């Protein structure tokens, strides 16, 4: 990976401890700068998603009704030290955001969304970003996630 590239892996791991740990430990993921996970495993015992020596974990500060976040951003420690990462507090459940200082003059903004099937947080997030963020303050803005915006054409009947 060159300094002009940031590889991102986005995945809904369906609250699976095995899937979450597999992604964090897979040798192929070391090439990614950022992991955007939705419905990651979350431990009631540690009150956290898994922590891993190769990744810096950032979780949402706005928690859903179950008392746990459904989004997490992991940043590769070998590519970006923790000093380059700034968590962004957003008042919307199931959204995690960070700014990442790269070689560019302006930081990059990364937003990870889990949009539940039973409600639509996308318009609320769009409004919040429009009112509180100036796109000119960032080198780039990346929004990823599980939007649960199923379209009838995607459903195949058997």
N, C-alpha and C positions, 0 to 999 in steps of 0.2 A: 504494500500500500504506500503510495506517495503522500506527501504532505498536503496535496490538493484533493485527496479523496478521504471520505469518511464512510466506511461500510457499516450498514445498520441491519440487524436481524430483528424482525418483528414476528411475534408468535403468541397465540393464545394457548396456554398450556393446561387449561381446564382444571385448575387447582391441584394438579398432580405433582406430588413431591418428586416422583421419579423423573417426570418430564422436565421439571424445573432444574433439578440437579444435573440431569443429562446435558441440558443446554449449557449450564455453567461449567461443566467439566469436559465437554467434548473438545478435543484438540483442534477441530476445524473452526470453532468459534473464536479462537485467539486472533483470527484475522479481522474480526469485527471490532469496531471502535465502540459501538453502542448496541445493547440489547434492549428492545422495547417489549416487555412481557405483559400480557394481560391475563387475568385470573391465575396469577402465579401462586405457587404453594405459599401459604402463610401459616406460621406456627403460633398457636394460642399460647404455648409455653414460653417462647422467646418474644412473642408479640412483634414478630418480624418475618419478612421473607428471608430466604436463605442468604447468609453472608458467605462470601467466597474470597480467598486471598488474591485472586486475579482480577476481581471486579469491585468497583465502588457502587454500592447500592443506594439508590434514591427512591423513596416511596412517597406517595401522596400524603399531604398533611390533612386533607379533607377526606374523612373516612365514611364509607357507606353505612347503611342501617345495620349490617352484620358486625360492625366494629373493626373491619379490616379493609385495607386497600386492595383494589382489584387491578392496579397498574403499578409497574415498577420499571425504572430505568437503571440498567447496569452499564457503567462506563469502564472500559478496559484500562486497568492500571498501567500496563506496559506502554500504552499509547498516550494516555492523558493522566497526569497526576491529579490527586484530589484538589490541589490548589487551583486547577483550571476549571473546576466545576462549581456552579452556583445553583443550588436548588431554588426554584421559583414557587412561592406559595400562591396557590389558586384556590378560590373559595368554592370550587365545584368538585363534588365527589367523583371518584374514579378517573381523575386526571392527574398525571405527574408531569412536571415540566422542569427543565434545567436550561441554563445557559452554559455554553462551553467556549472557553477562550482558546482560539487556535492561532495560527500564524497571521490571521487577518487582523485588521485594525479593529473591527467590530466583532463582538461575540456572536455565536450561532445559537438559535433557540430551538429546542427539541421538546415536543409535546406528545405525550403518550396517552391515548384515550381508550377507555372501555365504556362503550355506550350500551347500557342494559337494554334487553329486549322489551322490558315493560315501561320504559320511558325514554325520552329523547333529550339528552344533555347537549347535543351538538349546537342547537340554536343558542342555548344559554352560554356555552363556551365561546361561540362566535361573537356574541354581543360583548362578553367580558373582554375578549382579546381586542375587539374593535375599539372599546372605550379606554382600555388601560395599556395597550402596547402600540408603539409606533414602529411600523415595519422598517423604517429607515435606520432604526437603532441596531439592526442585526445584519450580519453578513448574509445569513440565510435562515429560513424558518422551515423546519421539518415537522409535519404533523402526521403521526402514524397511530395505528391502533386497530381495535376490533370495533367497528362502527355498527355492527348488527343491522345494517340497512339492506335487508334481503330484498331482492327484486324478483317478481314473478317469473321472469325469463330464466333465472338461475335455478328454478325448481324444475326438476324433470319428473314427470309422472311415469310410472312403470305399468 
